[in-house]
């Protein structure tokens, strides 16, 4: 049986809908969304579902105005110089890590 990656955004939206609109009663929420109760209940617990079931949940929530936010708004802009500096530091750290691990590998081979 395949294991699907969780969809935390959709799970959060669905959970909030069930709590706020149906006082936490999943069966009532499933009926209002016109979804299978067991499928919705399992999704709420684990956040995992087949892609087609996730799409059904997403469509049902969207129809009621409870859609998942897809656009992430950045609270503040970061100057390009700051971003460049952070990325350069990250690359330098990765180079140092790679150098140290390859040195240790060569010593182990001897």
N, CA, C and O atoms as CSV, one atom per row, in Angstrom:
chain,resi,resn,atom,element,x,y,z
A,1,UNK,N,N,0.847,-1.183,0.000
A,1,UNK,CA,C,0.000,0.000,0.000
A,1,UNK,C,C,0.891,1.244,0.000
A,1,UNK,O,O,1.791,1.351,0.833
A,2,UNK,N,N,0.661,2.170,-0.904
A,2,UNK,CA,C,1.522,3.356,-0.978
A,2,UNK,C,C,1.335,4.275,0.224
A,2,UNK,O,O,0.261,4.348,0.820
A,3,UNK,N,N,2.407,4.966,0.553
A,3,UNK,CA,C,2.362,5.947,1.632
A,3,UNK,C,C,2.417,7.321,0.983
A,3,UNK,O,O,3.318,7.613,0.197
A,4,UNK,N,N,1.449,8.156,1.317
A,4,UNK,CA,C,1.366,9.480,0.729
A,4,UNK,C,C,1.937,10.509,1.690
A,4,UNK,O,O,1.828,10.371,2.908
A,5,UNK,N,N,2.547,11.540,1.126
A,5,UNK,CA,C,3.104,12.623,1.930
A,5,UNK,C,C,1.962,13.403,2.574
A,5,UNK,O,O,0.900,13.569,1.974
A,6,UNK,N,N,2.184,13.878,3.790
A,6,UNK,CA,C,1.135,14.671,4.443
A,6,UNK,C,C,0.958,16.026,3.766
A,6,UNK,O,O,1.871,16.549,3.128
A,7,UNK,N,N,-0.225,16.571,3.922
A,7,UNK,CA,C,-0.543,17.898,3.389
A,7,UNK,C,C,-0.972,18.755,4.581
A,7,UNK,O,O,-2.166,18.896,4.845
A,8,UNK,N,N,0.005,19.331,5.307
A,8,UNK,CA,C,-0.336,20.046,6.543
A,8,UNK,C,C,-1.250,21.245,6.346
A,8,UNK,O,O,-2.088,21.522,7.204
A,9,UNK,N,N,-1.108,21.964,5.237
A,9,UNK,CA,C,-1.975,23.120,4.997
A,9,UNK,C,C,-3.431,22.730,4.842
A,9,UNK,O,O,-4.323,23.350,5.420
A,10,UNK,N,N,-3.656,21.695,4.054
A,10,UNK,CA,C,-5.020,21.211,3.846
A,10,UNK,C,C,-5.578,20.603,5.128
A,10,UNK,O,O,-6.750,20.789,5.453
A,11,UNK,N,N,-4.733,19.877,5.852
A,11,UNK,CA,C,-5.173,19.282,7.109
A,11,UNK,C,C,-5.580,20.371,8.105
A,11,UNK,O,O,-6.594,20.236,8.788
A,12,UNK,N,N,-4.805,21.430,8.188
A,12,UNK,CA,C,-5.128,22.536,9.088
A,12,UNK,C,C,-6.441,23.185,8.693
A,12,UNK,O,O,-7.278,23.467,9.550
A,13,UNK,N,N,-6.628,23.425,7.402
A,13,UNK,CA,C,-7.875,24.040,6.927
A,13,UNK,C,C,-9.073,23.160,7.254
A,13,UNK,O,O,-10.094,23.640,7.747
A,14,UNK,N,N,-8.937,21.865,6.974
A,14,UNK,CA,C,-10.045,20.939,7.230
A,14,UNK,C,C,-10.333,20.845,8.721
A,14,UNK,O,O,-11.494,20.820,9.129
A,15,UNK,N,N,-9.295,20.794,9.530
A,15,UNK,CA,C,-9.478,20.710,10.981
A,15,UNK,C,C,-10.172,21.953,11.518
A,15,UNK,O,O,-11.088,21.854,12.335
A,16,UNK,N,N,-9.740,23.115,11.062
A,16,UNK,CA,C,-10.372,24.355,11.512
A,16,UNK,C,C,-11.839,24.407,11.082
A,16,UNK,O,O,-12.698,24.857,11.840
A,17,UNK,N,N,-12.116,23.946,9.865
A,17,UNK,CA,C,-13.503,23.932,9.389
A,17,UNK,C,C,-14.363,23.047,10.286
A,17,UNK,O,O,-15.452,23.445,10.700
A,18,UNK,N,N,-13.875,21.858,10.581
A,18,UNK,CA,C,-14.641,20.923,11.413
A,18,UNK,C,C,-14.857,21.507,12.803
A,18,UNK,O,O,-15.956,21.415,13.350
A,19,UNK,N,N,-13.830,22.099,13.371
A,19,UNK,CA,C,-13.947,22.668,14.731
A,19,UNK,C,C,-14.878,23.869,14.781
A,19,UNK,O,O,-15.750,23.955,15.645
A,20,UNK,N,N,-14.685,24.794,13.846
A,20,UNK,CA,C,-15.423,26.048,13.921
A,20,UNK,C,C,-16.851,25.953,13.396
A,20,UNK,O,O,-17.760,26.559,13.962
A,21,UNK,N,N,-17.054,25.207,12.330
A,21,UNK,CA,C,-18.375,25.150,11.724
A,21,UNK,C,C,-19.253,24.021,12.261
A,21,UNK,O,O,-20.480,24.109,12.208
A,22,UNK,N,N,-18.633,22.967,12.775
A,22,UNK,CA,C,-19.403,21.802,13.200
A,22,UNK,C,C,-19.057,21.340,14.607
A,22,UNK,O,O,-19.300,20.188,14.969
A,23,UNK,N,N,-18.486,22.247,15.401
A,23,UNK,CA,C,-18.156,21.972,16.801
A,23,UNK,C,C,-17.352,20.683,16.975
A,23,UNK,O,O,-17.514,19.975,17.969
A,24,UNK,N,N,-16.496,20.386,16.016
A,24,UNK,CA,C,-15.638,19.221,16.110
A,24,UNK,C,C,-16.275,17.908,15.703
A,24,UNK,O,O,-15.650,16.858,15.850
A,25,UNK,N,N,-17.504,17.933,15.195
A,25,UNK,CA,C,-18.198,16.706,14.807
A,25,UNK,C,C,-17.860,16.392,13.346
A,25,UNK,O,O,-18.373,17.024,12.422
A,26,UNK,N,N,-16.992,15.408,13.164
A,26,UNK,CA,C,-16.497,15.068,11.832
A,26,UNK,C,C,-17.592,14.529,10.932
A,26,UNK,O,O,-17.610,14.814,9.735
A,27,UNK,N,N,-18.501,13.758,11.494
A,27,UNK,CA,C,-19.567,13.163,10.675
A,27,UNK,C,C,-20.451,14.252,10.051
A,27,UNK,O,O,-20.821,14.170,8.879
A,28,UNK,N,N,-20.778,15.258,10.844
A,28,UNK,CA,C,-21.576,16.374,10.326
A,28,UNK,C,C,-20.816,17.154,9.259
A,28,UNK,O,O,-21.382,17.559,8.244
A,29,UNK,N,N,-19.525,17.357,9.506
A,29,UNK,CA,C,-18.696,18.079,8.535
A,29,UNK,C,C,-18.596,17.309,7.230
A,29,UNK,O,O,-18.677,17.897,6.151
A,30,UNK,N,N,-18.419,15.997,7.322
A,30,UNK,CA,C,-18.323,15.169,6.115
A,30,UNK,C,C,-19.613,15.257,5.308
A,30,UNK,O,O,-19.578,15.328,4.080
A,31,UNK,N,N,-20.741,15.254,5.994
A,31,UNK,CA,C,-22.025,15.351,5.298
A,31,UNK,C,C,-22.172,16.723,4.633
A,31,UNK,O,O,-22.658,16.821,3.506
A,32,UNK,N,N,-21.751,17.775,5.332
A,32,UNK,CA,C,-21.857,19.120,4.773
A,32,UNK,C,C,-20.921,19.298,3.575
A,32,UNK,O,O,-21.240,20.021,2.631
A,33,UNK,N,N,-19.778,18.639,3.623
A,33,UNK,CA,C,-18.812,18.729,2.524
A,33,UNK,C,C,-19.101,17.725,1.415
A,33,UNK,O,O,-18.475,17.757,0.356
A,34,UNK,N,N,-20.036,16.849,1.666
A,34,UNK,CA,C,-20.384,15.784,0.728
A,34,UNK,C,C,-19.174,14.875,0.465
A,34,UNK,O,O,-18.864,14.524,-0.673
A,35,UNK,N,N,-18.506,14.511,1.572
A,35,UNK,CA,C,-17.336,13.642,1.515
A,35,UNK,C,C,-17.591,12.376,2.316
A,35,UNK,O,O,-18.459,12.345,3.189
A,36,UNK,N,N,-16.837,11.341,2.015
A,36,UNK,CA,C,-16.909,10.107,2.774
A,36,UNK,C,C,-16.389,10.366,4.190
A,36,UNK,O,O,-15.301,10.914,4.368
A,37,UNK,N,N,-17.170,9.971,5.186
A,37,UNK,CA,C,-16.832,10.227,6.579
A,37,UNK,C,C,-15.508,9.588,6.978
A,37,UNK,O,O,-14.671,10.241,7.601
A,38,UNK,N,N,-15.309,8.323,6.630
A,38,UNK,CA,C,-14.089,7.607,7.014
A,38,UNK,C,C,-12.862,8.253,6.372
A,38,UNK,O,O,-11.834,8.423,7.027
A,39,UNK,N,N,-12.967,8.606,5.112
A,39,UNK,CA,C,-11.853,9.244,4.423
A,39,UNK,C,C,-11.491,10.568,5.088
A,39,UNK,O,O,-10.313,10.850,5.307
A,40,UNK,N,N,-12.497,11.380,5.409
A,40,UNK,CA,C,-12.247,12.664,6.057
A,40,UNK,C,C,-11.656,12.467,7.447
A,40,UNK,O,O,-10.717,13.166,7.828
A,41,UNK,N,N,-12.192,11.533,8.194
A,41,UNK,CA,C,-11.692,11.274,9.546
A,41,UNK,C,C,-10.229,10.852,9.507
A,41,UNK,O,O,-9.417,11.351,10.287
A,42,UNK,N,N,-9.891,9.940,8.608
A,42,UNK,CA,C,-8.501,9.494,8.492
A,42,UNK,C,C,-7.583,10.645,8.077
A,42,UNK,O,O,-6.461,10.766,8.568
A,43,UNK,N,N,-8.073,11.480,7.174
A,43,UNK,CA,C,-7.263,12.611,6.738
A,43,UNK,C,C,-7.016,13.583,7.885
A,43,UNK,O,O,-5.905,14.089,8.046
A,44,UNK,N,N,-8.046,13.842,8.678
A,44,UNK,CA,C,-7.895,14.771,9.794
A,44,UNK,C,C,-6.867,14.265,10.804
A,44,UNK,O,O,-6.148,15.058,11.412
A,45,UNK,N,N,-6.798,12.956,10.982
A,45,UNK,CA,C,-5.860,12.379,11.944
A,45,UNK,C,C,-4.432,12.416,11.411
A,45,UNK,O,O,-3.523,12.870,12.107
A,46,UNK,N,N,-4.228,11.945,10.190
A,46,UNK,CA,C,-2.871,11.807,9.677
A,46,UNK,C,C,-2.433,12.829,8.658
A,46,UNK,O,O,-1.235,12.976,8.413
A,47,UNK,N,N,-3.369,13.542,8.054
A,47,UNK,CA,C,-3.022,14.520,7.035
A,47,UNK,C,C,-2.601,13.901,5.716
A,47,UNK,O,O,-2.051,14.583,4.851
A,48,UNK,N,N,-2.859,12.604,5.561
A,48,UNK,CA,C,-2.462,11.893,4.341
A,48,UNK,C,C,-3.698,11.341,3.647
A,48,UNK,O,O,-4.641,10.882,4.292
A,49,UNK,N,N,-3.672,11.394,2.339
A,49,UNK,CA,C,-4.748,10.823,1.534
A,49,UNK,C,C,-4.254,10.705,0.106
A,49,UNK,O,O,-3.280,11.349,-0.283
A,50,UNK,N,N,-4.938,9.873,-0.672
A,50,UNK,CA,C,-4.606,9.764,-2.089
A,50,UNK,C,C,-4.781,11.146,-2.724
A,50,UNK,O,O,-5.599,11.942,-2.263
A,51,UNK,N,N,-4.029,11.425,-3.761
A,51,UNK,CA,C,-4.142,12.738,-4.403
A,51,UNK,C,C,-5.573,13.089,-4.816
A,51,UNK,O,O,-5.998,14.236,-4.677
A,52,UNK,N,N,-6.318,12.094,-5.327
A,52,UNK,CA,C,-7.695,12.401,-5.741
A,52,UNK,C,C,-8.592,12.707,-4.536
A,52,UNK,O,O,-9.513,13.517,-4.646
A,53,UNK,N,N,-8.337,12.074,-3.400
A,53,UNK,CA,C,-9.118,12.376,-2.199
A,53,UNK,C,C,-8.740,13.735,-1.624
A,53,UNK,O,O,-9.599,14.473,-1.142
A,54,UNK,N,N,-7.451,14.063,-1.676
A,54,UNK,CA,C,-7.038,15.398,-1.232
A,54,UNK,C,C,-7.697,16.462,-2.090
A,54,UNK,O,O,-8.113,17.506,-1.586
A,55,UNK,N,N,-7.794,16.194,-3.401
A,55,UNK,CA,C,-8.428,17.166,-4.294
A,55,UNK,C,C,-9.916,17.307,-3.975
A,55,UNK,O,O,-10.460,18.410,-4.031
A,56,UNK,N,N,-10.573,16.200,-3.641
A,56,UNK,CA,C,-11.994,16.267,-3.253
A,56,UNK,C,C,-12.163,17.123,-2.010
A,56,UNK,O,O,-13.071,17.951,-1.943
A,57,UNK,N,N,-11.290,16.926,-1.023
A,57,UNK,CA,C,-11.362,17.712,0.217
A,57,UNK,C,C,-11.118,19.181,-0.096
A,57,UNK,O,O,-11.856,20.053,0.363
A,58,UNK,N,N,-10.070,19.452,-0.883
A,58,UNK,CA,C,-9.724,20.828,-1.247
A,58,UNK,C,C,-10.883,21.504,-1.985
A,58,UNK,O,O,-11.227,22.645,-1.680
A,59,UNK,N,N,-11.480,20.811,-2.946
A,59,UNK,CA,C,-12.600,21.378,-3.707
A,59,UNK,C,C,-13.801,21.655,-2.808
A,59,UNK,O,O,-14.448,22.696,-2.924
A,60,UNK,N,N,-14.092,20.713,-1.910
A,60,UNK,CA,C,-15.236,20.888,-1.007
A,60,UNK,C,C,-15.019,22.079,-0.076
A,60,UNK,O,O,-15.944,22.855,0.167
A,61,UNK,N,N,-13.812,22.225,0.440
A,61,UNK,CA,C,-13.517,23.362,1.315
A,61,UNK,C,C,-13.541,24.678,0.533
A,61,UNK,O,O,-14.044,25.689,1.023
A,62,UNK,N,N,-12.998,24.656,-0.678
A,62,UNK,CA,C,-13.003,25.858,-1.517
A,62,UNK,C,C,-14.425,26.319,-1.813
A,62,UNK,O,O,-14.711,27.517,-1.819
A,63,UNK,N,N,-15.308,25.364,-2.057
A,63,UNK,CA,C,-16.700,25.697,-2.377
A,63,UNK,C,C,-17.393,26.414,-1.220
A,63,UNK,O,O,-18.319,27.198,-1.427
A,64,UNK,N,N,-16.931,26.134,0.007
A,64,UNK,CA,C,-17.528,26.775,1.179
A,64,UNK,C,C,-16.702,27.947,1.687
A,64,UNK,O,O,-16.994,28.509,2.743
A,65,UNK,N,N,-15.673,28.315,0.937
A,65,UNK,CA,C,-14.859,29.459,1.344
A,65,UNK,C,C,-13.809,29.125,2.385
A,65,UNK,O,O,-13.307,30.028,3.055
A,66,UNK,N,N,-13.464,27.865,2.540
A,66,UNK,CA,C,-12.457,27.447,3.513
A,66,UNK,C,C,-11.208,26.920,2.809
A,66,UNK,O,O,-10.591,25.963,3.274
A,67,UNK,N,N,-10.845,27.526,1.719
A,67,UNK,CA,C,-9.711,27.041,0.932
A,67,UNK,C,C,-8.381,27.201,1.638
A,67,UNK,O,O,-8.247,27.952,2.604
A,68,UNK,N,N,-7.412,26.478,1.131
A,68,UNK,CA,C,-6.055,26.541,1.660
A,68,UNK,C,C,-5.345,27.694,0.982
A,68,UNK,O,O,-5.405,27.830,-0.240
A,69,UNK,N,N,-4.675,28.519,1.760
A,69,UNK,CA,C,-3.930,29.640,1.191
A,69,UNK,C,C,-2.756,29.114,0.387
A,69,UNK,O,O,-1.927,28.367,0.907
A,70,UNK,N,N,-2.685,29.497,-0.871
A,70,UNK,CA,C,-1.596,29.043,-1.731
A,70,UNK,C,C,-0.536,30.118,-1.897
A,70,UNK,O,O,0.623,29.813,-2.176
A,71,UNK,N,N,-0.925,31.365,-1.727
A,71,UNK,CA,C,0.026,32.463,-1.877
A,71,UNK,C,C,0.593,32.812,-0.511
A,71,UNK,O,O,-0.143,33.169,0.410
A,72,UNK,N,N,1.893,32.707,-0.394
A,72,UNK,CA,C,2.547,33.055,0.859
A,72,UNK,C,C,3.021,34.496,0.755
A,72,UNK,O,O,3.780,34.847,-0.148
A,73,UNK,N,N,2.578,35.310,1.667
A,73,UNK,CA,C,2.933,36.713,1.652
A,73,UNK,C,C,4.123,36.912,2.585
A,73,UNK,O,O,4.079,36.521,3.752
A,74,UNK,N,N,5.170,37.513,2.071
A,74,UNK,CA,C,6.342,37.791,2.881
A,74,UNK,C,C,6.072,39.078,3.647
A,74,UNK,O,O,5.678,40.089,3.065
A,75,UNK,N,N,6.287,39.030,4.959
A,75,UNK,CA,C,5.972,40.166,5.800
A,75,UNK,C,C,6.868,41.368,5.500
A,75,UNK,O,O,6.426,42.513,5.590
A,76,UNK,N,N,8.098,41.114,5.152
A,76,UNK,CA,C,9.008,42.205,4.834
A,76,UNK,C,C,9.999,41.745,3.772
A,76,UNK,O,O,10.341,40.566,3.677
A,77,UNK,N,N,10.438,42.690,2.995
A,77,UNK,CA,C,11.410,42.357,1.956
A,77,UNK,C,C,12.800,42.338,2.549
A,77,UNK,O,O,13.113,43.095,3.467
A,78,UNK,N,N,13.632,41.457,2.009
A,78,UNK,CA,C,15.016,41.378,2.441
A,78,UNK,C,C,15.885,41.892,1.299
A,78,UNK,O,O,15.732,41.455,0.159
A,79,UNK,N,N,16.786,42.804,1.595
A,79,UNK,CA,C,17.650,43.314,0.528
A,79,UNK,C,C,18.458,42.190,-0.114
A,79,UNK,O,O,18.808,41.212,0.547
A,80,UNK,N,N,18.745,42.332,-1.376
A,80,UNK,CA,C,19.460,41.302,-2.131
A,80,UNK,C,C,20.848,41.055,-1.553
A,80,UNK,O,O,21.343,39.929,-1.590
A,81,UNK,N,N,21.480,42.097,-1.020
A,81,UNK,CA,C,22.815,41.930,-0.437
A,81,UNK,C,C,22.786,41.019,0.789
A,81,UNK,O,O,23.695,40.214,0.993
A,82,UNK,N,N,21.757,41.149,1.588
A,82,UNK,CA,C,21.622,40.295,2.771
A,82,UNK,C,C,21.385,38.853,2.340
A,82,UNK,O,O,21.972,37.930,2.905
A,83,UNK,N,N,20.538,38.658,1.353
A,83,UNK,CA,C,20.267,37.315,0.842
A,83,UNK,C,C,21.535,36.702,0.263
A,83,UNK,O,O,21.840,35.538,0.520
A,84,UNK,N,N,22.265,37.476,-0.510
A,84,UNK,CA,C,23.508,36.996,-1.111
A,84,UNK,C,C,24.511,36.598,-0.024
A,84,UNK,O,O,25.174,35.566,-0.137
A,85,UNK,N,N,24.621,37.407,1.017
A,85,UNK,CA,C,25.541,37.120,2.116
A,85,UNK,C,C,25.161,35.816,2.832
A,85,UNK,O,O,26.024,34.994,3.138
A,86,UNK,N,N,23.881,35.643,3.088
A,86,UNK,CA,C,23.426,34.417,3.765
A,86,UNK,C,C,23.716,33.195,2.909
A,86,UNK,O,O,24.187,32.180,3.423
A,87,UNK,N,N,23.444,33.274,1.624
A,87,UNK,CA,C,23.681,32.140,0.734
A,87,UNK,C,C,25.171,31.834,0.601
A,87,UNK,O,O,25.566,30.670,0.537
A,88,UNK,N,N,25.986,32.872,0.562
A,88,UNK,CA,C,27.439,32.674,0.487
A,88,UNK,C,C,27.943,31.967,1.740
A,88,UNK,O,O,28.755,31.046,1.653
A,89,UNK,N,N,27.462,32.398,2.904
A,89,UNK,CA,C,27.861,31.754,4.158
A,89,UNK,C,C,27.418,30.291,4.184
A,89,UNK,O,O,28.151,29.422,4.657
A,90,UNK,N,N,26.240,30.029,3.682
A,90,UNK,CA,C,25.738,28.655,3.630
A,90,UNK,C,C,26.596,27.794,2.715
A,90,UNK,O,O,26.935,26.663,3.063
A,91,UNK,N,N,26.947,28.320,1.554
A,91,UNK,CA,C,27.805,27.574,0.631
A,91,UNK,C,C,29.182,27.313,1.237
A,91,UNK,O,O,29.735,26.226,1.072
A,92,UNK,N,N,29.735,28.297,1.931
A,92,UNK,CA,C,31.038,28.109,2.576
A,92,UNK,C,C,30.957,27.027,3.647
A,92,UNK,O,O,31.869,26.212,3.783
A,93,UNK,N,N,29.871,27.022,4.400
A,93,UNK,CA,C,29.694,25.997,5.428
A,93,UNK,C,C,29.554,24.611,4.793
A,93,UNK,O,O,30.113,23.637,5.295
A,94,UNK,N,N,28.818,24.527,3.702
A,94,UNK,CA,C,28.675,23.241,3.008
A,94,UNK,C,C,30.004,22.765,2.436
A,94,UNK,O,O,30.312,21.575,2.494
A,95,UNK,N,N,30.798,23.689,1.882
A,95,UNK,CA,C,32.112,23.325,1.364
A,95,UNK,C,C,32.999,22.788,2.479
A,95,UNK,O,O,33.690,21.786,2.300
A,96,UNK,N,N,32.981,23.452,3.625
A,96,UNK,CA,C,33.795,23.003,4.757
A,96,UNK,C,C,33.336,21.630,5.236
A,96,UNK,O,O,34.159,20.767,5.543
A,97,UNK,N,N,32.032,21.431,5.297
A,97,UNK,CA,C,31.497,20.135,5.726
A,97,UNK,C,C,31.879,19.035,4.743
A,97,UNK,O,O,32.281,17.945,5.151
A,98,UNK,N,N,31.754,19.318,3.459
A,98,UNK,CA,C,32.086,18.336,2.435
A,98,UNK,C,C,33.569,18.007,2.483
A,98,UNK,O,O,33.957,16.847,2.342
A,99,UNK,N,N,34.393,19.017,2.682
A,99,UNK,CA,C,35.839,18.815,2.748
A,99,UNK,C,C,36.194,17.934,3.949
A,99,UNK,O,O,37.017,17.025,3.833
A,100,UNK,N,N,35.576,18.202,5.092
A,100,UNK,CA,C,35.856,17.426,6.303
A,100,UNK,C,C,35.390,15.985,6.143
A,100,UNK,O,O,36.091,15.063,6.562
A,101,UNK,N,N,34.243,15.778,5.556
A,101,UNK,CA,C,33.720,14.414,5.416
A,101,UNK,C,C,34.518,13.622,4.380
A,101,UNK,O,O,34.721,12.421,4.554
A,102,UNK,N,N,34.975,14.274,3.304
A,102,UNK,CA,C,35.774,13.552,2.314
A,102,UNK,C,C,37.159,13.235,2.867
A,102,UNK,O,O,37.732,12.207,2.508
A,103,UNK,N,N,37.716,14.086,3.732
A,103,UNK,CA,C,38.998,13.804,4.374
A,103,UNK,C,C,38.875,12.600,5.289
A,103,UNK,O,O,39.749,11.733,5.311
A,104,UNK,N,N,37.791,12.549,6.039
A,104,UNK,CA,C,37.568,11.420,6.947
A,104,UNK,C,C,37.382,10.129,6.153
A,104,UNK,O,O,37.812,9.061,6.591
A,105,UNK,N,N,36.757,10.223,5.013
A,105,UNK,CA,C,36.549,9.043,4.157
A,105,UNK,C,C,37.887,8.527,3.620
A,105,UNK,O,O,38.134,7.321,3.583
A,106,UNK,N,N,38.746,9.470,3.205
A,106,UNK,CA,C,40.057,9.055,2.707
A,106,UNK,C,C,40.898,8.407,3.787
A,106,UNK,O,O,41.610,7.440,3.516
A,107,UNK,N,N,40.831,8.927,5.026
A,107,UNK,CA,C,41.563,8.320,6.136
A,107,UNK,C,C,41.038,6.922,6.437
A,107,UNK,O,O,41.812,6.026,6.774
A,108,UNK,N,N,39.745,6.735,6.317
A,108,UNK,CA,C,39.145,5.419,6.607
A,108,UNK,C,C,39.541,4.396,5.549
A,108,UNK,O,O,39.641,3.206,5.847
A,109,UNK,N,N,39.765,4.843,4.329
A,109,UNK,CA,C,40.140,3.933,3.242
A,109,UNK,C,C,41.577,3.444,3.365
A,109,UNK,O,O,41.920,2.390,2.831
A,110,UNK,N,N,42.414,4.195,4.059
A,110,UNK,CA,C,43.841,3.838,4.200
A,110,UNK,C,C,44.021,2.716,5.138
A,110,UNK,O,O,45.149,2.285,5.376
